[in-house]
Amino acid sequence: LAKPIRAIVLEYPKELHLRILRSSSRVICRIPSTFIFKGAGKESIISDITQQGCRIEITYQLSEKNYIARSDDNIKIECTFPGNTEVHTISGIIRNVKKKQLTLLYGVQFTEITESTKNAIVKYLSTL
């Protein structure tokens, strides 16, 4: 070659592995909740939910930057599902973080969930 050219060399993998990320579809909702991280609770909204996890929205003040969770952080969520009076506490791990100005959207995978909380989620999902 007389002149250098820009080129991208692609290498194809020898194997492809198909992995299903979600075993059930997300259900859009607006459930008030409390997001607990580093021992501090923050008002939040569960904006979609499945039996395995949820997306939770939180609006922070600039002074609260030390309490913003990152991927792989362990958190807890407290909420009461519509049609139920019991407060449920769910442990989870942050799998995804998206930022929209001062609002953060967390993708949470549930790690510890009681049988009564599972039943409350199933009952709530069946009404939608």
MOPAC internal coordinates of N, CA, C and O (Angstrom, degrees):
PM7 1SCF
backbone

  N    0.0000 0     0.00 0     0.00 0    0    0    0
  C    1.4467 1     0.00 0     0.00 0    1    0    0
  C    1.5236 1   110.40 1     0.00 0    2    1    0
  O    1.2310 1   121.56 1   -47.92 1    3    2    1
  N    1.2932 1   114.62 1   132.08 1    3    2    1
  C    1.4590 1   119.24 1   178.99 1    5    3    2
  C    1.5282 1   110.87 1   -81.02 1    6    5    3
  O    1.2310 1   120.97 1   146.13 1    7    6    5
  N    1.3551 1   115.74 1   -33.87 1    7    6    5
  C    1.4599 1   120.49 1   179.91 1    9    7    6
  C    1.5243 1   109.04 1  -121.73 1   10    9    7
  O    1.2310 1   120.25 1   -39.50 1   11   10    9
  N    1.3339 1   117.12 1   140.50 1   11   10    9
  C    1.4727 1   118.30 1   175.90 1   13   11   10
  C    1.5310 1   110.56 1   -66.75 1   14   13   11
  O    1.2310 1   120.69 1   -36.18 1   15   14   13
  N    1.2939 1   116.28 1   143.82 1   15   14   13
  C    1.4702 1   120.86 1   176.99 1   17   15   14
  C    1.5267 1   108.57 1  -123.33 1   18   17   15
  O    1.2310 1   121.26 1   -23.47 1   19   18   17
  N    1.3300 1   115.20 1   156.53 1   19   18   17
  C    1.4601 1   120.15 1   176.36 1   21   19   18
  C    1.5153 1   107.75 1   -87.17 1   22   21   19
  O    1.2310 1   121.21 1   -50.76 1   23   22   21
  N    1.3222 1   115.29 1   129.24 1   23   22   21
  C    1.4624 1   119.00 1  -178.48 1   25   23   22
  C    1.5261 1   109.32 1  -143.26 1   26   25   23
  O    1.2310 1   121.52 1   -32.36 1   27   26   25
  N    1.2891 1   114.71 1   147.64 1   27   26   25
  C    1.4597 1   121.40 1   174.79 1   29   27   26
  C    1.5155 1   106.79 1  -115.48 1   30   29   27
  O    1.2310 1   121.06 1   -52.91 1   31   30   29
  N    1.3022 1   115.59 1   127.09 1   31   30   29
  C    1.4557 1   120.20 1   178.10 1   33   31   30
  C    1.5218 1   107.20 1  -103.24 1   34   33   31
  O    1.2310 1   120.97 1   -58.91 1   35   34   33
  N    1.3076 1   115.76 1   121.09 1   35   34   33
  C    1.4546 1   120.85 1   179.93 1   37   35   34
  C    1.5165 1   110.45 1  -102.42 1   38   37   35
  O    1.2310 1   121.58 1   -37.58 1   39   38   37
  N    1.3000 1   114.58 1   142.42 1   39   38   37
  C    1.4496 1   119.94 1   175.15 1   41   39   38
  C    1.5184 1   107.26 1  -122.10 1   42   41   39
  O    1.2310 1   120.21 1   -50.93 1   43   42   41
  N    1.2810 1   117.21 1   129.07 1   43   42   41
  C    1.4546 1   121.50 1  -178.89 1   45   43   42
  C    1.5209 1   109.97 1   -91.16 1   46   45   43
  O    1.2310 1   120.49 1   -38.98 1   47   46   45
  N    1.3372 1   116.68 1   141.02 1   47   46   45
  C    1.4685 1   118.41 1   178.65 1   49   47   46
  C    1.5225 1   110.99 1   -68.53 1   50   49   47
  O    1.2310 1   120.92 1   -27.69 1   51   50   49
  N    1.3375 1   115.85 1   152.31 1   51   50   49
  C    1.4615 1   120.57 1   178.58 1   53   51   50
  C    1.5239 1   111.03 1   -73.99 1   54   53   51
  O    1.2310 1   120.67 1   150.45 1   55   54   53
  N    1.3464 1   116.32 1   -29.55 1   55   54   53
  C    1.4687 1   121.28 1  -179.28 1   57   55   54
  C    1.5181 1   109.59 1  -133.07 1   58   57   55
  O    1.2310 1   121.34 1   -31.41 1   59   58   57
  N    1.3078 1   115.05 1   148.59 1   59   58   57
  C    1.4572 1   121.21 1   172.63 1   61   59   58
  C    1.5196 1   108.01 1  -117.64 1   62   61   59
  O    1.2310 1   120.52 1   -44.72 1   63   62   61
  N    1.3178 1   116.61 1   135.28 1   63   62   61
  C    1.4513 1   121.46 1   177.27 1   65   63   62
  C    1.5213 1   108.53 1  -115.66 1   66   65   63
  O    1.2310 1   120.60 1   -56.66 1   67   66   65
  N    1.3006 1   116.47 1   123.34 1   67   66   65
  C    1.4534 1   121.72 1   177.69 1   69   67   66
  C    1.5256 1   108.13 1   -89.54 1   70   69   67
  O    1.2310 1   120.96 1   -55.04 1   71   70   69
  N    1.3246 1   115.76 1   124.96 1   71   70   69
  C    1.4559 1   119.93 1  -179.64 1   73   71   70
  C    1.5201 1   107.95 1  -128.09 1   74   73   71
  O    1.2310 1   120.67 1   -55.42 1   75   74   73
  N    1.2980 1   116.33 1   124.58 1   75   74   73
  C    1.4595 1   121.44 1   179.01 1   77   75   74
  C    1.5256 1   107.79 1   -84.18 1   78   77   75
  O    1.2310 1   120.83 1   -58.44 1   79   78   77
  N    1.3330 1   116.02 1   121.56 1   79   78   77
  C    1.4573 1   119.86 1  -177.25 1   81   79   78
  C    1.5283 1   112.34 1   -80.08 1   82   81   79
  O    1.2310 1   120.28 1   143.88 1   83   82   81
  N    1.2954 1   117.07 1   -36.12 1   83   82   81
  C    1.4594 1   120.82 1  -179.89 1   85   83   82
  C    1.5141 1   109.44 1  -127.40 1   86   85   83
  O    1.2310 1   121.29 1   -49.74 1   87   86   85
  N    1.3232 1   115.15 1   130.26 1   87   86   85
  C    1.4581 1   118.58 1   178.94 1   89   87   86
  C    1.5224 1   111.79 1   -86.65 1   90   89   87
  O    1.2310 1   120.30 1   167.94 1   91   90   89
  N    1.3249 1   117.03 1   -12.06 1   91   90   89
  C    1.4671 1   120.47 1   176.74 1   93   91   90
  C    1.5256 1   109.16 1  -143.83 1   94   93   91
  O    1.2310 1   120.92 1   -22.55 1   95   94   93
  N    1.3192 1   115.85 1   157.45 1   95   94   93
  C    1.4597 1   121.11 1  -176.89 1   97   95   94
  C    1.5210 1   111.46 1   -74.71 1   98   97   95
  O    1.2310 1   121.25 1   -29.79 1   99   98   97
  N    1.2995 1   115.21 1   150.21 1   99   98   97
  C    1.4588 1   120.98 1   175.00 1  101   99   98
  C    1.5181 1   109.44 1   -71.70 1  102  101   99
  O    1.2310 1   121.16 1   -35.88 1  103  102  101
  N    1.3266 1   115.39 1   144.12 1  103  102  101
  C    1.4605 1   120.92 1   176.03 1  105  103  102
  C    1.5249 1   107.05 1  -115.02 1  106  105  103
  O    1.2310 1   120.39 1   -58.20 1  107  106  105
  N    1.3089 1   116.85 1   121.80 1  107  106  105
  C    1.4633 1   121.75 1  -178.86 1  109  107  106
  C    1.5203 1   108.99 1   -71.10 1  110  109  107
  O    1.2310 1   120.53 1   -43.97 1  111  110  109
  N    1.3349 1   116.60 1   136.03 1  111  110  109
  C    1.4590 1   121.55 1  -178.82 1  113  111  110
  C    1.5239 1   109.18 1  -154.31 1  114  113  111
  O    1.2310 1   120.25 1    -1.66 1  115  114  113
  N    1.3234 1   117.14 1   178.34 1  115  114  113
  C    1.4733 1   124.00 1   174.51 1  117  115  114
  C    1.5212 1   106.85 1  -141.05 1  118  117  115
  O    1.2310 1   119.88 1   -97.01 1  119  118  117
  N    1.3141 1   117.84 1    82.99 1  119  118  117
  C    1.4586 1   122.40 1  -177.35 1  121  119  118
  C    1.5282 1   108.93 1  -107.76 1  122  121  119
  O    1.2310 1   120.07 1   -62.98 1  123  122  121
  N    1.3470 1   117.48 1   117.02 1  123  122  121
  C    1.4718 1   119.40 1   176.02 1  125  123  122
  C    1.5336 1   109.95 1   -61.32 1  126  125  123
  O    1.2310 1   120.60 1   -38.51 1  127  126  125
  N    1.3209 1   116.46 1   141.49 1  127  126  125
  C    1.4560 1   120.43 1  -177.05 1  129  127  126
  C    1.5281 1   109.88 1  -152.79 1  130  129  127
  O    1.2310 1   121.33 1    -7.04 1  131  130  129
  N    1.3215 1   115.06 1   172.96 1  131  130  129
  C    1.4583 1   122.03 1   172.84 1  133  131  130
  C    1.5196 1   107.68 1  -120.49 1  134  133  131
  O    1.2310 1   120.91 1   -54.65 1  135  134  133
  N    1.3131 1   115.87 1   125.35 1  135  134  133
  C    1.4632 1   124.09 1   179.74 1  137  135  134
  C    1.5247 1   106.25 1   -96.23 1  138  137  135
  O    1.2310 1   120.17 1   -59.27 1  139  138  137
  N    1.3376 1   117.28 1   120.73 1  139  138  137
  C    1.4626 1   120.92 1  -176.83 1  141  139  138
  C    1.5280 1   109.50 1  -112.30 1  142  141  139
  O    1.2310 1   121.75 1   -60.57 1  143  142  141
  N    1.3436 1   114.25 1   119.43 1  143  142  141
  C    1.4566 1   121.20 1  -179.60 1  145  143  142
  C    1.5218 1   108.19 1  -141.79 1  146  145  143
  O    1.2310 1   120.32 1   -47.23 1  147  146  145
  N    1.3199 1   116.99 1   132.77 1  147  146  145
  C    1.4680 1   123.10 1  -177.74 1  149  147  146
  C    1.5288 1   110.91 1    55.33 1  150  149  147
  O    1.2310 1   120.38 1  -144.93 1  151  150  149
  N    1.3280 1   116.87 1    35.07 1  151  150  149
  C    1.4556 1   121.63 1   177.03 1  153  151  150
  C    1.5144 1   115.36 1    78.94 1  154  153  151
  O    1.2310 1   120.13 1   177.01 1  155  154  153
  N    1.3187 1   117.36 1    -2.99 1  155  154  153
  C    1.4622 1   121.00 1  -179.36 1  157  155  154
  C    1.5266 1   110.17 1  -107.04 1  158  157  155
  O    1.2310 1   120.69 1   -43.98 1  159  158  157
  N    1.3247 1   116.28 1   136.02 1  159  158  157
  C    1.4624 1   121.36 1   177.94 1  161  159  158
  C    1.5137 1   111.13 1   -95.34 1  162  161  159
  O    1.2310 1   120.72 1   -34.49 1  163  162  161
  N    1.3115 1   116.23 1   145.51 1  163  162  161
  C    1.4660 1   122.53 1  -179.77 1  165  163  162
  C    1.5153 1   108.69 1  -138.62 1  166  165  163
  O    1.2310 1   120.31 1   -48.20 1  167  166  165
  N    1.3404 1   117.02 1   131.80 1  167  166  165
  C    1.4635 1   120.42 1   177.94 1  169  167  166
  C    1.5174 1   109.24 1   -60.36 1  170  169  167
  O    1.2310 1   121.35 1   -40.58 1  171  170  169
  N    1.3298 1   115.03 1   139.42 1  171  170  169
  C    1.4592 1   120.46 1  -176.65 1  173  171  170
  C    1.5205 1   109.67 1  -152.14 1  174  173  171
  O    1.2310 1   121.33 1    -6.54 1  175  174  173
  N    1.3254 1   115.05 1   173.46 1  175  174  173
  C    1.4660 1   122.56 1   177.93 1  177  175  174
  C    1.5245 1   108.56 1  -130.22 1  178  177  175
  O    1.2310 1   120.62 1   -51.87 1  179  178  177
  N    1.3265 1   116.43 1   128.13 1  179  178  177
  C    1.4614 1   120.14 1   170.71 1  181  179  178
  C    1.5219 1   106.00 1   -81.13 1  182  181  179
  O    1.2310 1   120.38 1   -62.78 1  183  182  181
  N    1.3462 1   116.88 1   117.22 1  183  182  181
  C    1.4669 1   120.28 1  -174.21 1  185  183  182
  C    1.5206 1   113.68 1   -99.64 1  186  185  183
  O    1.2310 1   119.95 1   161.89 1  187  186  185
  N    1.3287 1   117.71 1   -18.11 1  187  186  185
  C    1.4607 1   121.20 1   167.99 1  189  187  186
  C    1.5134 1   108.35 1  -155.83 1  190  189  187
  O    1.2310 1   121.05 1   -23.34 1  191  190  189
  N    1.3274 1   115.60 1   156.66 1  191  190  189
  C    1.4646 1   119.02 1  -173.63 1  193  191  190
  C    1.5219 1   110.77 1  -150.23 1  194  193  191
  O    1.2310 1   121.17 1   -31.84 1  195  194  193
  N    1.3288 1   115.38 1   148.16 1  195  194  193
  C    1.4595 1   123.94 1   168.54 1  197  195  194
  C    1.5246 1   105.83 1  -134.13 1  198  197  195
  O    1.2310 1   120.23 1     0.67 1  199  198  197
  N    1.3175 1   117.17 1  -179.33 1  199  198  197
  C    1.4575 1   119.79 1   177.52 1  201  199  198
  C    1.5294 1   111.71 1   -70.80 1  202  201  199
  O    1.2310 1   120.18 1   160.57 1  203  202  201
  N    1.3230 1   117.25 1   -19.43 1  203  202  201
  C    1.4614 1   121.16 1  -176.41 1  205  203  202
  C    1.5244 1   114.19 1  -100.26 1  206  205  203
  O    1.2310 1   119.91 1   163.80 1  207  206  205
  N    1.3407 1   117.78 1   -16.20 1  207  206  205
  C    1.4552 1   119.10 1  -176.46 1  209  207  206
  C    1.5130 1   112.44 1  -178.59 1  210  209  207
  O    1.2310 1   121.10 1     6.59 1  211  210  209
  N    1.3301 1   115.50 1  -173.41 1  211  210  209
  C    1.4665 1   119.97 1  -178.77 1  213  211  210
  C    1.5228 1   109.90 1  -155.95 1  214  213  211
  O    1.2310 1   121.61 1   -10.26 1  215  214  213
  N    1.3237 1   114.52 1   169.74 1  215  214  213
  C    1.4610 1   121.91 1   169.89 1  217  215  214
  C    1.5209 1   105.40 1  -111.85 1  218  217  215
  O    1.2310 1   120.99 1   -47.62 1  219  218  217
  N    1.3170 1   115.71 1   132.38 1  219  218  217
  C    1.4566 1   120.34 1  -176.39 1  221  219  218
  C    1.5312 1   108.96 1  -125.92 1  222  221  219
  O    1.2310 1   120.76 1   -42.90 1  223  222  221
  N    1.3414 1   116.16 1   137.10 1  223  222  221
  C    1.4663 1   122.21 1  -178.02 1  225  223  222
  C    1.5183 1   109.29 1  -108.88 1  226  225  223
  O    1.2310 1   121.09 1   -46.56 1  227  226  225
  N    1.3356 1   115.52 1   133.44 1  227  226  225
  C    1.4555 1   121.08 1   179.26 1  229  227  226
  C    1.5212 1   108.38 1  -137.85 1  230  229  227
  O    1.2310 1   120.70 1   -45.21 1  231  230  229
  N    1.3370 1   116.26 1   134.79 1  231  230  229
  C    1.4522 1   120.94 1   175.01 1  233  231  230
  C    1.5255 1   107.92 1  -105.98 1  234  233  231
  O    1.2310 1   121.00 1   -55.83 1  235  234  233
  N    1.3141 1   115.69 1   124.17 1  235  234  233
  C    1.4594 1   122.12 1  -177.94 1  237  235  234
  C    1.5195 1   111.08 1  -104.40 1  238  237  235
  O    1.2310 1   120.85 1   -21.91 1  239  238  237
  N    1.3122 1   115.99 1   158.09 1  239  238  237
  C    1.4638 1   123.24 1   167.90 1  241  239  238
  C    1.5221 1   106.45 1   -91.92 1  242  241  239
  O    1.2310 1   119.75 1   -21.98 1  243  242  241
  N    1.3124 1   118.09 1   158.02 1  243  242  241
  C    1.4660 1   121.00 1   179.66 1  245  243  242
  C    1.5273 1   111.81 1   -58.35 1  246  245  243
  O    1.2310 1   119.86 1   147.78 1  247  246  245
  N    1.3210 1   117.87 1   -32.22 1  247  246  245
  C    1.4670 1   121.73 1  -177.76 1  249  247  246
  C    1.5304 1   112.82 1   -73.66 1  250  249  247
  O    1.2310 1   119.55 1   171.76 1  251  250  249
  N    1.3229 1   118.46 1    -8.24 1  251  250  249
  C    1.4605 1   122.07 1  -176.06 1  253  251  250
  C    1.5282 1   113.61 1   -99.28 1  254  253  251
  O    1.2310 1   119.59 1  -160.62 1  255  254  253
  N    1.3033 1   118.38 1    19.38 1  255  254  253
  C    1.4625 1   120.46 1  -174.70 1  257  255  254
  C    1.5286 1   113.23 1   -63.54 1  258  257  255
  O    1.2310 1   119.46 1   157.37 1  259  258  257
  N    1.3225 1   118.63 1   -22.63 1  259  258  257
  C    1.4624 1   120.57 1   178.43 1  261  259  258
  C    1.5263 1   112.41 1   -74.00 1  262  261  259
  O    1.2310 1   120.16 1   167.68 1  263  262  261
  N    1.3105 1   117.30 1   -12.32 1  263  262  261
  C    1.4631 1   120.59 1  -178.10 1  265  263  262
  C    1.5258 1   112.46 1  -107.77 1  266  265  263
  O    1.2310 1   120.16 1  -163.74 1  267  266  265
  N    1.3080 1   117.30 1    16.26 1  267  266  265
  C    1.4584 1   121.57 1   178.13 1  269  267  266
  C    1.5284 1   108.52 1   -87.18 1  270  269  267
  O    1.2310 1   120.89 1   -56.99 1  271  270  269
  N    1.3236 1   115.90 1   123.01 1  271  270  269
  C    1.4679 1   121.26 1  -178.53 1  273  271  270
  C    1.5283 1   110.43 1   -77.57 1  274  273  271
  O    1.2310 1   121.10 1   -23.81 1  275  274  273
  N    1.2923 1   115.50 1   156.19 1  275  274  273
  C    1.4649 1   123.23 1   178.23 1  277  275  274
  C    1.5283 1   108.98 1  -121.42 1  278  277  275
  O    1.2310 1   120.47 1    -9.97 1  279  278  277
  N    1.3160 1   116.71 1   170.03 1  279  278  277
  C    1.4705 1   120.93 1   176.97 1  281  279  278
  C    1.5160 1   110.04 1   -54.59 1  282  281  279
  O    1.2310 1   121.12 1   -39.08 1  283  282  281
  N    1.3358 1   115.46 1   140.92 1  283  282  281
  C    1.4603 1   125.10 1   179.16 1  285  283  282
  C    1.5311 1   114.29 1    75.44 1  286  285  283
  O    1.2310 1   119.44 1  -177.01 1  287  286  285
  N    1.3446 1   118.68 1     2.99 1  287  286  285
  C    1.4668 1   120.61 1   174.27 1  289  287  286
  C    1.5260 1   109.54 1   -77.31 1  290  289  287
  O    1.2310 1   120.66 1   -34.73 1  291  290  289
  N    1.3194 1   116.33 1   145.27 1  291  290  289
  C    1.4648 1   122.09 1   175.92 1  293  291  290
  C    1.5188 1   109.36 1   -89.21 1  294  293  291
  O    1.2310 1   120.94 1   -43.37 1  295  294  293
  N    1.3263 1   115.80 1   136.63 1  295  294  293
  C    1.4643 1   121.50 1  -177.79 1  297  295  294
  C    1.5275 1   108.91 1  -138.06 1  298  297  295
  O    1.2310 1   121.06 1    -5.91 1  299  298  297
  N    1.3343 1   115.57 1   174.09 1  299  298  297
  C    1.4626 1   121.64 1   171.22 1  301  299  298
  C    1.5147 1   107.94 1  -132.24 1  302  301  299
  O    1.2310 1   121.23 1   -29.58 1  303  302  301
  N    1.3041 1   115.25 1   150.42 1  303  302  301
  C    1.4596 1   122.04 1   177.36 1  305  303  302
  C    1.5163 1   107.20 1  -126.67 1  306  305  303
  O    1.2310 1   120.58 1   -47.98 1  307  306  305
  N    1.3263 1   116.50 1   132.02 1  307  306  305
  C    1.4628 1   121.36 1   172.65 1  309  307  306
  C    1.5172 1   107.66 1  -114.25 1  310  309  307
  O    1.2310 1   120.86 1   -46.90 1  311  310  309
  N    1.3328 1   115.97 1   133.10 1  311  310  309
  C    1.4619 1   119.62 1   179.41 1  313  311  310
  C    1.5208 1   110.37 1  -157.70 1  314  313  311
  O    1.2310 1   121.50 1   -16.75 1  315  314  313
  N    1.3089 1   114.73 1   163.25 1  315  314  313
  C    1.4570 1   122.56 1   172.34 1  317  315  314
  C    1.5154 1   106.15 1  -120.62 1  318  317  315
  O    1.2310 1   120.40 1   -57.64 1  319  318  317
  N    1.3158 1   116.84 1   122.36 1  319  318  317
  C    1.4599 1   120.31 1  -179.03 1  321  319  318
  C    1.5174 1   110.01 1   -78.07 1  322  321  319
  O    1.2310 1   119.68 1   -36.31 1  323  322  321
  N    1.3340 1   118.22 1   143.69 1  323  322  321
  C    1.4608 1   121.09 1   177.43 1  325  323  322
  C    1.5330 1   110.90 1   -53.22 1  326  325  323
  O    1.2310 1   120.85 1   -44.46 1  327  326  325
  N    1.3280 1   115.98 1   135.54 1  327  326  325
  C    1.4585 1   120.80 1  -179.14 1  329  327  326
  C    1.5140 1   112.70 1    85.72 1  330  329  327
  O    1.2310 1   120.12 1  -173.30 1  331  330  329
  N    1.3363 1   117.37 1     6.70 1  331  330  329
  C    1.4586 1   122.18 1  -176.88 1  333  331  330
  C    1.5267 1   107.49 1  -138.81 1  334  333  331
  O    1.2310 1   119.39 1   -40.30 1  335  334  333
  N    1.3219 1   118.77 1   139.70 1  335  334  333
  C    1.4696 1   120.84 1  -179.30 1  337  335  334
  C    1.5253 1   113.15 1   -99.56 1  338  337  335
  O    1.2310 1   120.07 1   168.76 1  339  338  337
  N    1.3302 1   117.47 1   -11.24 1  339  338  337
  C    1.4584 1   121.72 1  -177.34 1  341  339  338
  C    1.5339 1   111.01 1   -76.25 1  342  341  339
  O    1.2310 1   120.76 1   -44.86 1  343  342  341
  N    1.3350 1   116.15 1   135.14 1  343  342  341
  C    1.4639 1   120.85 1   174.27 1  345  343  342
  C    1.5264 1   107.63 1   -83.53 1  346  345  343
  O    1.2310 1   120.79 1   -55.40 1  347  346  345
  N    1.3217 1   116.09 1   124.60 1  347  346  345
  C    1.4621 1   122.04 1  -177.75 1  349  347  346
  C    1.5294 1   109.24 1  -105.91 1  350  349  347
  O    1.2310 1   120.97 1   -42.76 1  351  350  349
  N    1.3365 1   115.76 1   137.24 1  351  350  349
  C    1.4655 1   121.79 1   175.67 1  353  351  350
  C    1.5226 1   107.86 1  -113.03 1  354  353  351
  O    1.2310 1   121.32 1   -54.28 1  355  354  353
  N    1.3251 1   115.09 1   125.72 1  355  354  353
  C    1.4607 1   121.63 1  -176.94 1  357  355  354
  C    1.5210 1   108.58 1  -123.00 1  358  357  355
  O    1.2310 1   120.26 1   -51.71 1  359  358  357
  N    1.3169 1   117.11 1   128.29 1  359  358  357
  C    1.4724 1   121.58 1   173.91 1  361  359  358
  C    1.5246 1   108.49 1   -89.44 1  362  361  359
  O    1.2310 1   121.12 1   -35.16 1  363  362  361
  N    1.3252 1   115.46 1   144.84 1  363  362  361
  C    1.4583 1   118.84 1   179.84 1  365  363  362
  C    1.5116 1   111.72 1  -155.29 1  366  365  363
  O    1.2310 1   121.98 1    -4.42 1  367  366  365
  N    1.3150 1   113.81 1   175.58 1  367  366  365
  C    1.4620 1   121.47 1   177.98 1  369  367  366
  C    1.5287 1   107.84 1  -127.34 1  370  369  367
  O    1.2310 1   120.91 1   -43.53 1  371  370  369
  N    1.3218 1   115.87 1   136.47 1  371  370  369
  C    1.4615 1   121.41 1   179.61 1  373  371  370
  C    1.5247 1   108.49 1   -71.79 1  374  373  371
  O    1.2310 1   120.80 1   -55.31 1  375  374  373
  N    1.3213 1   116.07 1   124.69 1  375  374  373
  C    1.4670 1   121.14 1   178.83 1  377  375  374
  C    1.5252 1   112.76 1  -110.10 1  378  377  375
  O    1.2310 1   120.72 1   160.72 1  379  378  377
  N    1.3534 1   116.22 1   -19.28 1  379  378  377
  C    1.4525 1   119.72 1  -175.02 1  381  379  378
  C    1.5252 1   108.07 1  -153.20 1  382  381  379
  O    1.2310 1   120.22 1   -39.67 1  383  382  381
  N    1.3285 1   117.18 1   140.33 1  383  382  381
  C    1.4642 1   121.56 1   177.23 1  385  383  382
  C    1.5170 1   108.18 1  -133.46 1  386  385  383
  O    1.2310 1   120.96 1   -53.28 1  387  386  385
  N    1.3391 1   115.77 1   126.72 1  387  386  385
  C    1.4627 1   121.13 1   174.60 1  389  387  386
  C    1.5215 1   107.64 1  -126.67 1  390  389  387
  O    1.2310 1   121.08 1   -39.54 1  391  390  389
  N    1.3168 1   115.55 1   140.46 1  391  390  389
  C    1.4559 1   120.46 1  -176.57 1  393  391  390
  C    1.5224 1   110.30 1  -115.48 1  394  393  391
  O    1.2310 1   120.98 1   -46.76 1  395  394  393
  N    1.3304 1   115.73 1   133.24 1  395  394  393
  C    1.4646 1   122.72 1   172.88 1  397  395  394
  C    1.5229 1   106.50 1  -129.16 1  398  397  395
  O    1.2310 1   119.83 1   -85.85 1  399  398  397
  N    1.3164 1   117.94 1    94.15 1  399  398  397
  C    1.4593 1   124.71 1  -174.75 1  401  399  398
  C    1.5270 1   109.14 1    56.87 1  402  401  399
  O    1.2310 1   119.25 1    63.39 1  403  402  401
  N    1.3361 1   119.04 1  -116.61 1  403  402  401
  C    1.4637 1   120.52 1  -179.71 1  405  403  402
  C    1.5258 1   112.64 1   -94.98 1  406  405  403
  O    1.2310 1   120.34 1  -175.54 1  407  406  405
  N    1.3223 1   116.96 1     4.46 1  407  406  405
  C    1.4621 1   120.81 1   177.74 1  409  407  406
  C    1.5204 1   109.58 1  -101.14 1  410  409  407
  O    1.2310 1   121.10 1   -48.69 1  411  410  409
  N    1.3288 1   115.51 1   131.31 1  411  410  409
  C    1.4608 1   120.73 1   176.72 1  413  411  410
  C    1.5138 1   109.02 1  -112.04 1  414  413  411
  O    1.2310 1   121.15 1   -40.13 1  415  414  413
  N    1.3282 1   115.41 1   139.87 1  415  414  413
  C    1.4574 1   122.72 1   175.64 1  417  415  414
  C    1.5215 1   106.85 1  -110.79 1  418  417  415
  O    1.2310 1   120.93 1   -62.26 1  419  418  417
  N    1.3207 1   115.83 1   117.74 1  419  418  417
  C    1.4601 1   121.12 1   179.90 1  421  419  418
  C    1.5210 1   110.05 1  -105.04 1  422  421  419
  O    1.2310 1   120.13 1   -49.12 1  423  422  421
  N    1.3089 1   117.36 1   130.88 1  423  422  421
  C    1.4500 1   122.36 1   168.56 1  425  423  422
  C    1.5220 1   106.93 1   -91.72 1  426  425  423
  O    1.2310 1   120.27 1   -60.31 1  427  426  425
  N    1.3317 1   117.09 1   119.69 1  427  426  425
  C    1.4668 1   121.88 1  -174.13 1  429  427  426
  C    1.5225 1   110.21 1  -116.67 1  430  429  427
  O    1.2310 1   120.78 1   -49.01 1  431  430  429
  N    1.3116 1   116.12 1   130.99 1  431  430  429
  C    1.4658 1   121.70 1   172.08 1  433  431  430
  C    1.5242 1   106.65 1  -100.35 1  434  433  431
  O    1.2310 1   120.45 1   -54.07 1  435  434  433
  N    1.3326 1   116.75 1   125.93 1  435  434  433
  C    1.4543 1   120.86 1   179.63 1  437  435  434
  C    1.5283 1   109.39 1   -69.20 1  438  437  435
  O    1.2310 1   120.49 1   -44.99 1  439  438  437
  N    1.3413 1   116.67 1   135.01 1  439  438  437
  C    1.4648 1   120.83 1   178.98 1  441  439  438
  C    1.5267 1   111.62 1  -113.41 1  442  441  439
  O    1.2310 1   120.51 1   140.47 1  443  442  441
  N    1.3189 1   116.64 1   -39.53 1  443  442  441
  C    1.4658 1   120.76 1   177.78 1  445  443  442
  C    1.5136 1   107.92 1  -128.87 1  446  445  443
  O    1.2310 1   121.46 1   -59.41 1  447  446  445
  N    1.3177 1   114.82 1   120.59 1  447  446  445
  C    1.4540 1   119.77 1  -177.03 1  449  447  446
  C    1.5264 1   108.01 1  -144.48 1  450  449  447
  O    1.2310 1   120.72 1   -50.73 1  451  450  449
  N    1.3157 1   116.23 1   129.27 1  451  450  449
  C    1.4642 1   120.21 1  -178.25 1  453  451  450
  C    1.5244 1   110.46 1   -75.21 1  454  453  451
  O    1.2310 1   121.24 1   -16.90 1  455  454  453
  N    1.3146 1   115.23 1   163.10 1  455  454  453
  C    1.4659 1   120.61 1   179.30 1  457  455  454
  C    1.5286 1   110.46 1   -62.66 1  458  457  455
  O    1.2310 1   119.92 1   140.90 1  459  458  457
  N    1.3394 1   117.76 1   -39.10 1  459  458  457
  C    1.4737 1   119.71 1  -179.57 1  461  459  458
  C    1.5231 1   110.99 1   -67.38 1  462  461  459
  O    1.2310 1   120.05 1   146.00 1  463  462  461
  N    1.3322 1   117.51 1   -34.00 1  463  462  461
  C    1.4646 1   120.60 1   177.27 1  465  463  462
  C    1.5258 1   110.39 1   -70.84 1  466  465  463
  O    1.2310 1   120.20 1   138.03 1  467  466  465
  N    1.3402 1   117.22 1   -41.97 1  467  466  465
  C    1.4720 1   120.02 1   175.07 1  469  467  466
  C    1.5260 1   110.35 1   -56.28 1  470  469  467
  O    1.2310 1   121.12 1   133.75 1  471  470  469
  N    1.3358 1   115.47 1   -46.25 1  471  470  469
  C    1.4697 1   120.16 1  -179.58 1  473  471  470
  C    1.5241 1   111.36 1   -63.13 1  474  473  471
  O    1.2310 1   119.98 1   140.90 1  475  474  473
  N    1.3347 1   117.64 1   -39.10 1  475  474  473
  C    1.4642 1   120.86 1   178.47 1  477  475  474
  C    1.5252 1   111.09 1   -64.50 1  478  477  475
  O    1.2310 1   120.30 1   140.25 1  479  478  477
  N    1.3371 1   117.03 1   -39.75 1  479  478  477
  C    1.4724 1   120.77 1   178.56 1  481  479  478
  C    1.5211 1   109.92 1   -66.18 1  482  481  479
  O    1.2310 1   120.20 1   133.41 1  483  482  481
  N    1.3206 1   117.23 1   -46.59 1  483  482  481
  C    1.4777 1   121.14 1   179.86 1  485  483  482
  C    1.5218 1   109.88 1   -60.38 1  486  485  483
  O    1.2310 1   120.51 1   135.57 1  487  486  485
  N    1.3217 1   116.63 1   -44.43 1  487  486  485
  C    1.4700 1   120.57 1   179.80 1  489  487  486
  C    1.5357 1   110.15 1   -62.51 1  490  489  487
  O    1.2310 1   120.39 1   135.76 1  491  490  489
  N    1.3392 1   116.86 1   -44.24 1  491  490  489
  C    1.4563 1   120.50 1   179.10 1  493  491  490
  C    1.5364 1   110.97 1   -63.21 1  494  493  491
  O    1.2310 1   120.43 1   134.38 1  495  494  493
  N    1.3281 1   116.79 1   -45.62 1  495  494  493
  C    1.4745 1   120.37 1  -179.57 1  497  495  494
  C    1.5256 1   111.55 1   -63.15 1  498  497  495
  O    1.2310 1   120.00 1   147.17 1  499  498  497
  N    1.3186 1   117.60 1   -32.83 1  499  498  497
  C    1.4681 1   120.44 1  -178.44 1  501  499  498
  C    1.5312 1   111.92 1   -72.57 1  502  501  499
  O    1.2310 1   120.13 1   161.90 1  503  502  501
  N    1.3462 1   117.36 1   -18.10 1  503  502  501
  C    1.4683 1   119.54 1   179.57 1  505  503  502
  C    1.5239 1   112.16 1   -85.52 1  506  505  503
  O    1.2310 1   120.50 1   169.02 1  507  506  505
  N    1.3256 1   116.65 1   -10.98 1  507  506  505
  C    1.4853 1   119.98 1  -176.89 1  509  507  506
  C    1.5076 1   111.89 1   -95.51 1  510  509  507
  O    1.2310 1   120.10 1   180.00 1  511  510  509

